[in-house]
Amino acid sequence: MSNTAPERSEQELEDAARMFKALSNPHRLRIFKTLSTCWAGQIVTGPVENFSNCQREFAERLGLAPSTVSHHFKELRQAGLIHMKRDGKDMLFWVDDNAVKALRALLDG
């Protein structure tokens, strides 16, 4: 039995690098960690104004402007770590479980 790690495709490595880059910012890492632990495996839904409240809560917790927190959410979304979707008057957002599994698999070797 071999102890070598499975070969990763170039695309898998590029995807992982993009996710790690997004998580290299301490504020984004803290936001992602909070979302991962608080809402693991759940889709959070609520009126758009609740999403704004969520961003304000993160802003207060991190000592950042709400617009900066919004930017961090955007970066996490573009990296494929979280998803956000408007559904009428509601805003849905959730952590991408497959992204978390892919990062874990890469780190576990």
N, C-alpha and C positions, 0 to 999 in steps of 0.2 A: 504494500500500500504506500502510495506516495504522499509526502507532506507538502507538496507544492500547491500553491494557491491556484484556483482555476483561472484560466486566461480570461481577461476582460476585453470586450470589444472596444475599439477606439471611441465609439459613441457612448458607451457606458462610462468610460473614463472622462470624456468631455462633460457629460451630464453631472457626474460626481464633482468634477472640478468647479463647475458653475455653482453647484449647491454649496460646496465648501467655501467658495469665494463669498457667497451671500452670507454665510454664517460666520465669516471672519470678522464681521463688525460686531462688537460686543452688544450693542443695543439690539441688533437683529437676532443675535443668538439668544438673548434674554427673552425677546418677544416670542421667538419660535419655541423655546423651551417652555415658556408659560402656556402657549397654545397647545403644545404637545401633551403636557401633563394635565392641564385643566380639561381639555376637550378631546382627549385621545379617542379616536375612532368615532367621533360624533360630528355631525354637521350642526353648526351653531346658526340659528336663524333668528331673525327679529327685524323690526322696522329699521329702515336705513338710519333713522336718528339714534337707534340703539347702537348701531355700528359706530356712529360718530362718538357716542358716549364711551364705547370700548376704546377707541383711539385716544380719547381724552384721558381715560384712566391710565393707559399705557404712558401717555405723555407726562402725566403727573408723577407716576411711579418712576419714570426714567429721567425726569427733569428736562424734557424736550418739548418743543413746539408740536402741536397736533399735526401740522403740515409735515414735519420731519418724521413723525410716526407713520403717517400716510405713505411717505416715500419708502420707509422700511418695509411696510406691508407690500408695496409694489415690487420691491426688490426680491422679497421672499416668494412672491407669486411668480415673477418672471423666472426665477431659478427653479420653479417647479416644486417648491416645498409646501406651499399652501395654495388653496384655490379660493377664489372669491367670485360670487355670482349674484347679480341683482335678480330678484324674482318679484316683479311688481314693486310693491312698496317695501319689500323685505330685502335684506342683504344676507346672503349665506356665505359662510367661510369655514374652511376645514383644512386640517393638516393632511397632506398626501401620504397615506400609509405606505404606498409603494416606494416613494422617495426615501422614507425613513428606512424601510427594509433594504433598499439598494445600498444606502450608505453604511448600514450595519453590516451587510454582507461583504462589502468592500473592506471595511475595517477588520472584520473577523478573519479575512483572508480567504 
